[in-house]
């Protein structure tokens, strides 16, 4: 055993020996795992799962042959058995085997619904990336499928498993140190919208672009769509709202125990950068109205952040204090005198998991949260309970953000009927709850 192998085994042993708080023995969680979508975050999620339990990754699926081959090699180096997984270009062929206990879905957003629904029908418990779907009916169908098939489904909104945010929720919010909270600002000011306008080209030979496009509208291939830059186009997702707002909105709901908002209104658009090929908004605000509480989102892909320490964050305003919460830490600022403020930084686990130090493109500050999210997922698989980011919570957060985009498109506020799953008194808005699918792909239905 060389030093690298020793460190990996030691880190795994440490992880497996310190998980008693979940009430299960993670060393027994020898699940057979498959991954659909072997890009950046698919591998990131999968490698965190390998770190916390002795799973056997038996199947990988991707429409990019080179990405698939690279992922298979990396998995064989990471997992205990050192075996190479089987590889597939079509997730349906992978799921036909019906020999997977767990499936991770980390495709571009426009593929989440079909892959996740087929995975639960094949008998697997599923970890699906956020947002769960690209339209409202997709999200509703995914929730219905999970419940019908009695599968555990964890959504990749891992702020709910971030150590310092768990502390903020327990020690600041739940202990009442904010007092009454009537306003929350959630935001992202990263300059993450591409400014490029490259020409369309033929797709690379290693990419099955027809299958990559799947149910989405067929656009001419452009280097921006693959890998990783597909969020520049609304055809494949919901822009920065679907990427970044859902995290902070979901975290806010979890922190405060919120369900469905009563109404949603949004404005914005492409106000600054008119020259990019990207068709997602560069400026947008959304108000999620809960009556005596408003959660207000703002993103801007230009200019400076109001608070450089919290460029992607949630700021909770209470009558007793303010809580600033983000990926890199939190700050509690009490109102008046007599109470001390609190500051916490993000937790890193680089010594416990030394492979994190060298993993390409890993968000090292997020890795501990993903590991905790995977532990919660595995514990619920063992107990058949509902995980912290259960598919229903993912549905609420995803749908609310999607409705923000619908509101901006229509230029009016939308009143939401959660029981009926429709916008009240607005048939035009209700027609936009379902995106048309490109043939031969068929849009999933609730109860189908």
C-alpha positions as CSV (number, residue, x, y, z in Angstrom):
1,X,0.0,0.0,0.0
2,X,1.5,3.3,-1.0
3,X,1.1,6.6,0.9
4,X,-1.7,7.9,-1.3
5,X,-3.7,4.7,-0.8
6,X,-3.0,4.7,2.9
7,X,-4.3,8.3,3.2
8,X,-7.5,7.4,1.3
9,X,-8.1,4.4,3.4
10,X,-7.4,6.3,6.7
11,X,-9.7,9.1,5.7
12,X,-12.4,6.6,4.8
13,X,-12.0,4.8,8.1
14,X,-12.2,8.1,10.0
15,X,-15.3,9.0,8.2
16,X,-17.0,5.7,8.8
17,X,-16.1,5.6,12.5
18,X,-17.5,9.0,13.3
19,X,-21.1,8.8,12.0
20,X,-22.9,7.4,15.1
21,X,-25.1,10.6,15.2
22,X,-27.1,9.2,12.2
23,X,-27.9,6.0,14.1
24,X,-26.6,3.6,11.4
25,X,-23.3,2.0,10.6
26,X,-22.1,3.5,7.4
27,X,-19.6,0.7,6.9
28,X,-22.6,-1.5,6.2
29,X,-23.9,0.8,3.4
30,X,-22.4,-1.3,0.6
31,X,-24.9,0.0,-2.0
32,X,-24.6,-0.6,-5.7
33,X,-24.5,2.9,-7.3
34,X,-25.0,4.4,-10.7
35,X,-24.3,7.9,-11.9
36,X,-26.2,9.6,-14.8
37,X,-24.2,12.7,-15.9
38,X,-20.4,12.4,-15.4
39,X,-19.5,16.0,-15.7
40,X,-18.1,18.4,-13.0
41,X,-20.8,18.1,-10.3
42,X,-21.7,14.5,-11.0
43,X,-18.2,13.4,-10.2
44,X,-18.1,15.8,-7.2
45,X,-21.2,14.2,-5.7
46,X,-20.1,10.7,-6.5
47,X,-16.7,11.1,-4.9
48,X,-18.1,12.5,-1.7
49,X,-20.4,9.5,-1.5
50,X,-17.4,7.1,-2.0
51,X,-15.7,9.0,0.9
52,X,-18.5,8.3,3.4
53,X,-19.5,4.7,2.6
54,X,-18.0,1.6,1.0
55,X,-20.4,1.8,-2.0
56,X,-19.6,0.0,-5.3
57,X,-20.0,2.2,-8.3
58,X,-21.1,-0.3,-11.0
59,X,-22.6,1.9,-13.7
60,X,-21.9,5.3,-15.3
61,X,-23.8,7.0,-18.0
62,X,-23.0,10.1,-20.2
63,X,-23.5,11.2,-23.8
64,X,-19.9,12.4,-24.0
65,X,-17.7,9.4,-24.7
66,X,-14.5,11.1,-23.5
67,X,-16.1,12.4,-20.3
68,X,-17.5,8.9,-19.6
69,X,-14.2,7.2,-20.1
70,X,-12.4,9.7,-17.9
71,X,-15.0,9.2,-15.2
72,X,-14.7,5.4,-15.3
73,X,-10.9,5.6,-14.9
74,X,-11.3,8.1,-12.0
75,X,-13.9,5.9,-10.2
76,X,-11.7,2.8,-10.5
77,X,-8.9,4.7,-8.7
78,X,-11.2,6.0,-6.0
79,X,-13.4,3.1,-5.0
80,X,-12.2,0.3,-2.7
81,X,-12.6,-2.5,-5.2
82,X,-10.6,-0.6,-7.9
83,X,-13.1,-2.0,-10.5
84,X,-14.1,0.0,-13.5
85,X,-17.8,0.6,-13.7
86,X,-19.9,-0.4,-16.7
87,X,-20.5,2.5,-19.1
88,X,-23.6,3.6,-21.0
89,X,-24.5,6.3,-23.4
90,X,-28.3,6.0,-22.7
91,X,-29.6,6.0,-19.1
92,X,-32.5,3.8,-20.1
93,X,-30.1,1.0,-21.0
94,X,-28.4,1.4,-17.7
95,X,-31.6,1.4,-15.7
96,X,-32.9,-1.7,-17.5
97,X,-30.4,-3.8,-15.5
98,X,-32.5,-3.0,-12.4
99,X,-29.5,-3.8,-10.2
100,X,-28.8,-0.4,-8.7
101,X,-29.6,0.5,-5.1
102,X,-28.7,4.2,-5.6
103,X,-28.7,6.5,-8.7
104,X,-27.2,9.9,-8.8
105,X,-28.7,12.3,-11.4
106,X,-26.3,15.2,-12.3
107,X,-27.2,15.9,-15.9
108,X,-28.0,19.4,-17.2
109,X,-31.3,20.5,-15.7
110,X,-33.5,19.7,-18.8
111,X,-32.7,16.0,-18.3
112,X,-33.4,15.7,-14.5
113,X,-37.0,14.8,-14.7
114,X,-37.0,11.9,-17.1
115,X,-33.8,10.3,-15.6
116,X,-35.0,10.6,-12.0
117,X,-38.5,9.2,-12.7
118,X,-37.1,6.2,-14.6
119,X,-34.6,5.6,-11.8
120,X,-37.3,5.4,-9.1
121,X,-39.4,3.2,-11.3
122,X,-36.3,0.9,-11.6
123,X,-36.3,0.6,-7.8
124,X,-33.5,2.9,-7.0
125,X,-33.2,5.6,-4.3
126,X,-32.1,8.8,-5.9
127,X,-29.9,11.8,-5.3
128,X,-30.9,14.4,-7.9
129,X,-29.3,17.8,-8.4
130,X,-31.2,21.0,-8.1
131,X,-33.5,22.4,-9.4
132,X,-35.3,19.2,-9.7
133,X,-37.0,20.1,-13.0
134,X,-37.1,22.9,-15.5
135,X,-40.9,23.4,-15.4
136,X,-43.6,23.1,-12.8
137,X,-45.3,20.0,-14.1
138,X,-41.9,18.2,-14.3
139,X,-41.4,18.9,-10.6
140,X,-44.9,17.8,-9.7
141,X,-44.5,14.6,-11.7
142,X,-41.1,13.8,-10.0
143,X,-42.6,14.2,-6.5
144,X,-45.5,12.0,-7.4
145,X,-43.2,9.3,-8.9
146,X,-41.1,9.3,-5.8
147,X,-44.1,8.8,-3.5
148,X,-45.7,6.2,-5.8
149,X,-42.6,4.1,-6.0
150,X,-41.8,4.6,-2.3
151,X,-38.3,5.7,-2.9
152,X,-36.0,8.0,-0.9
153,X,-35.0,11.1,-3.0
154,X,-32.5,13.6,-1.8
155,X,-32.1,16.9,-3.6
156,X,-28.7,18.5,-4.0
157,X,-29.6,21.6,-2.0
158,X,-26.8,21.0,0.4
159,X,-27.0,24.3,2.3
160,X,-29.3,22.2,4.6
161,X,-26.2,20.1,5.5
162,X,-23.6,22.8,5.7
163,X,-22.1,22.7,9.2
164,X,-21.9,26.4,10.0
165,X,-25.4,27.0,8.6
166,X,-26.8,24.2,10.7
167,X,-25.2,26.0,13.7
168,X,-26.7,29.3,12.7
169,X,-30.1,27.7,12.4
170,X,-29.9,26.0,15.8
171,X,-28.1,28.7,17.8
172,X,-29.3,31.9,16.3
173,X,-32.7,31.4,14.5
174,X,-34.3,28.6,16.7
175,X,-33.1,30.2,19.9
176,X,-35.0,33.4,19.0
177,X,-32.0,35.7,18.9
178,X,-33.3,37.4,15.7
179,X,-36.7,38.1,17.2
180,X,-39.4,38.4,14.7
181,X,-38.1,38.1,11.1
182,X,-40.2,40.1,8.6
183,X,-37.7,40.5,5.7
184,X,-35.0,38.3,4.1
185,X,-32.7,39.4,1.3
186,X,-31.2,36.6,-0.8
187,X,-28.8,37.5,-3.5
188,X,-26.0,36.6,-5.9
189,X,-23.7,39.1,-7.4
190,X,-21.2,36.8,-9.1
191,X,-20.2,37.7,-12.6
192,X,-21.2,34.3,-13.9
193,X,-23.2,35.1,-17.0
194,X,-21.0,34.6,-20.1
195,X,-20.2,37.6,-22.2
196,X,-19.0,35.6,-25.2
197,X,-20.7,35.3,-28.5
198,X,-18.8,32.5,-30.3
199,X,-20.0,31.2,-33.6
200,X,-22.0,28.0,-33.9
201,X,-20.1,24.9,-35.0
202,X,-20.5,21.2,-35.6
203,X,-20.5,19.3,-32.3
204,X,-17.3,17.5,-31.2
205,X,-17.1,13.8,-32.3
206,X,-17.1,12.6,-28.7
207,X,-20.5,14.2,-28.0
208,X,-23.9,12.8,-29.0
209,X,-25.5,16.2,-29.4
210,X,-28.9,14.8,-30.4
211,X,-29.1,12.8,-27.1
212,X,-27.6,15.7,-25.1
213,X,-30.4,17.9,-26.4
214,X,-33.1,15.3,-25.6
215,X,-36.4,16.9,-24.8
216,X,-35.1,20.5,-25.1
217,X,-35.4,22.6,-28.3
218,X,-32.8,21.8,-30.8
219,X,-30.3,24.7,-31.1
220,X,-27.3,24.8,-33.4
221,X,-24.3,23.4,-31.4
222,X,-22.2,26.1,-29.7
223,X,-19.2,25.6,-27.5
224,X,-21.0,27.4,-24.7
225,X,-23.4,24.5,-24.1
226,X,-20.9,21.8,-23.3
227,X,-19.4,21.2,-20.9
228,X,-20.7,23.3,-18.0
229,X,-21.8,26.5,-19.8
230,X,-25.3,25.3,-20.8
231,X,-26.8,27.5,-18.1
232,X,-26.3,30.4,-20.4
233,X,-29.5,29.3,-22.2
234,X,-33.0,29.1,-20.9
235,X,-33.7,26.1,-23.2
236,X,-31.7,23.9,-20.7
237,X,-32.5,25.5,-17.3
238,X,-33.8,28.5,-15.5
239,X,-30.8,30.8,-15.7
240,X,-29.2,32.1,-12.5
241,X,-32.5,31.8,-10.7
242,X,-32.5,28.1,-11.3
243,X,-28.8,27.8,-10.4
244,X,-28.2,30.2,-7.5
245,X,-31.5,31.5,-6.2
246,X,-32.8,28.1,-5.4
247,X,-30.0,27.4,-3.0
248,X,-30.5,30.6,-1.0
249,X,-34.3,30.4,-1.2
250,X,-34.3,26.8,-0.1
251,X,-31.9,27.6,2.8
252,X,-34.2,30.4,3.9
253,X,-37.2,28.2,3.9
254,X,-35.3,25.6,5.9
255,X,-34.0,28.1,8.4
256,X,-37.4,29.7,9.0
257,X,-39.6,26.6,8.5
258,X,-41.4,28.1,5.5
259,X,-43.5,26.2,3.0
260,X,-45.1,27.6,-0.2
261,X,-45.2,31.4,-0.7
262,X,-48.6,33.0,-1.2
263,X,-47.5,34.9,-4.3
264,X,-44.5,35.5,-6.4
265,X,-43.5,38.6,-8.5
266,X,-40.4,39.3,-10.5
267,X,-38.9,41.8,-12.8
268,X,-35.7,42.1,-14.7
269,X,-34.1,40.9,-17.9
270,X,-31.0,41.5,-20.0
271,X,-30.4,45.1,-18.9
272,X,-26.7,45.5,-19.2
273,X,-25.1,43.0,-21.6
274,X,-26.9,42.9,-24.9
275,X,-24.1,41.4,-26.9
276,X,-23.6,38.0,-25.4
277,X,-25.1,34.9,-27.1
278,X,-26.6,34.0,-23.6
279,X,-30.3,34.5,-23.3
280,X,-30.6,34.4,-19.5
281,X,-31.2,37.6,-17.4
282,X,-28.3,39.5,-16.2
283,X,-30.4,41.4,-13.7
284,X,-33.5,40.1,-11.8
285,X,-35.4,40.5,-8.6
286,X,-38.1,38.2,-7.2
287,X,-40.3,38.7,-4.2
288,X,-41.6,35.5,-2.5
289,X,-44.5,36.9,-0.4
290,X,-45.5,35.0,2.8
291,X,-47.8,37.6,4.1
292,X,-46.1,39.0,7.1
293,X,-42.7,38.0,5.7
294,X,-41.1,38.7,2.4
295,X,-38.1,36.9,0.9
296,X,-36.6,39.0,-1.8
297,X,-34.0,37.7,-4.4
298,X,-31.7,39.9,-6.4
299,X,-29.0,38.9,-8.9
300,X,-26.8,41.1,-10.9
301,X,-24.0,39.7,-13.1
302,X,-22.3,43.1,-13.3
303,X,-21.1,45.8,-10.9
304,X,-20.1,45.2,-7.2
305,X,-21.7,43.3,-4.4
306,X,-23.1,45.5,-1.6
307,X,-21.2,43.4,0.9
308,X,-18.1,41.8,-0.6
309,X,-18.0,39.2,2.3
310,X,-21.5,38.0,1.3
311,X,-21.8,38.1,-2.5
312,X,-24.0,34.9,-2.5
313,X,-26.0,34.9,0.7
314,X,-29.2,35.3,2.7
315,X,-29.6,38.2,5.1
316,X,-32.2,37.7,7.8
317,X,-33.6,40.9,9.3
318,X,-35.3,40.6,12.7
319,X,-36.4,43.1,15.3
320,X,-33.6,41.8,17.7
321,X,-30.8,41.3,15.2
322,X,-29.5,40.5,11.7
323,X,-28.0,37.2,10.4
324,X,-25.8,37.2,7.4
325,X,-25.4,33.6,6.1
326,X,-23.4,32.4,3.1
327,X,-21.1,29.6,2.0
328,X,-18.0,31.0,3.6
329,X,-19.5,31.6,7.1
330,X,-22.1,33.6,9.0
331,X,-22.3,36.7,11.1
332,X,-24.9,37.5,13.7
333,X,-25.2,41.2,14.6
334,X,-27.5,41.9,17.6
335,X,-29.5,45.1,17.7
336,X,-28.6,47.5,20.5
337,X,-26.2,46.7,23.3
338,X,-25.9,43.9,25.8
339,X,-25.3,40.9,23.5
340,X,-22.2,40.0,21.7
341,X,-22.2,39.2,18.0
342,X,-21.1,35.8,16.6
343,X,-18.9,35.0,13.6
344,X,-18.2,31.6,12.2
345,X,-16.2,30.5,9.2
346,X,-16.8,27.6,6.8
347,X,-15.5,24.2,7.9
348,X,-12.8,22.5,5.8
349,X,-11.9,18.8,6.1
350,X,-8.7,18.7,4.1
351,X,-6.7,16.7,6.6
352,X,-9.5,14.1,7.1
353,X,-9.9,13.8,3.4
354,X,-6.6,14.7,1.8
355,X,-7.7,13.7,-1.7
356,X,-9.9,16.9,-1.6
357,X,-6.6,18.9,-1.9
358,X,-5.9,17.7,-5.4
359,X,-9.3,17.0,-6.9
360,X,-9.7,19.1,-10.0
361,X,-12.3,21.9,-9.8
362,X,-13.6,20.7,-6.4
363,X,-15.2,23.5,-4.3
364,X,-13.2,22.6,-1.2
365,X,-15.4,24.7,1.1
366,X,-18.5,22.8,-0.1
367,X,-17.2,19.3,0.1
368,X,-18.0,18.9,3.9
369,X,-21.6,19.9,3.2
370,X,-22.0,17.3,0.4
371,X,-20.6,14.6,2.6
372,X,-23.1,15.4,5.3
373,X,-25.8,15.5,2.7
374,X,-24.8,12.0,1.5
375,X,-24.7,10.7,5.1
376,X,-28.3,12.0,5.6
377,X,-29.3,10.4,2.3
378,X,-27.8,7.0,3.3
379,X,-29.3,7.1,6.8
380,X,-32.8,7.7,5.3
381,X,-32.2,4.8,2.9
382,X,-31.6,2.6,5.9
383,X,-34.6,3.9,7.9
384,X,-36.9,4.7,4.9
385,X,-37.3,8.1,6.3
386,X,-37.4,11.4,4.5
387,X,-34.1,13.2,4.1
388,X,-33.4,16.8,5.0
389,X,-33.7,17.9,1.4
390,X,-36.6,15.5,0.5
391,X,-38.0,15.7,-3.0
392,X,-41.1,17.6,-1.7
393,X,-38.8,20.3,-0.3
394,X,-37.0,20.4,-3.6
395,X,-40.3,20.6,-5.4
396,X,-41.4,23.7,-3.4
397,X,-38.1,25.5,-3.9
398,X,-37.7,24.6,-7.5
399,X,-41.3,25.5,-8.5
400,X,-41.2,28.8,-6.6
401,X,-38.1,29.8,-8.5
402,X,-39.5,28.7,-11.8
403,X,-42.6,30.8,-11.1
404,X,-40.3,33.8,-10.6
405,X,-39.2,33.4,-14.2
406,X,-42.8,33.0,-15.4
407,X,-43.8,36.2,-13.5
408,X,-40.9,38.1,-15.1
409,X,-41.9,36.8,-18.5
410,X,-45.6,37.9,-18.1
411,X,-44.8,41.1,-16.2
412,X,-47.2,40.4,-13.4
413,X,-47.5,38.9,-9.9
414,X,-48.7,35.3,-9.6
415,X,-50.9,34.0,-6.8
416,X,-50.1,30.3,-6.1
417,X,-52.6,27.7,-5.1
418,X,-50.4,25.0,-3.5
419,X,-53.3,22.5,-3.1
420,X,-54.2,22.6,-6.8
421,X,-50.7,23.2,-8.0
422,X,-51.8,26.1,-10.2
423,X,-51.7,29.9,-10.5
424,X,-55.0,31.4,-9.3
425,X,-57.1,33.0,-12.1
426,X,-54.4,33.2,-14.7
427,X,-54.7,30.7,-17.6
428,X,-51.9,32.2,-19.5
429,X,-49.5,31.6,-16.6
430,X,-50.9,28.1,-16.1
431,X,-50.1,27.3,-19.8
432,X,-46.5,28.2,-19.0
433,X,-46.2,25.6,-16.2
434,X,-45.3,23.0,-18.8
435,X,-42.6,23.4,-21.5
436,X,-43.1,21.7,-24.8
437,X,-41.0,18.6,-25.3
438,X,-39.1,17.9,-28.5
439,X,-40.3,14.6,-30.2
440,X,-40.0,11.7,-29.6
441,X,-39.6,12.6,-25.9
442,X,-42.8,12.7,-23.9
443,X,-43.3,15.1,-21.0
444,X,-43.9,13.3,-17.7
445,X,-47.3,13.6,-16.1
446,X,-48.4,13.5,-12.4
447,X,-49.5,9.9,-11.6
448,X,-48.2,8.4,-14.9
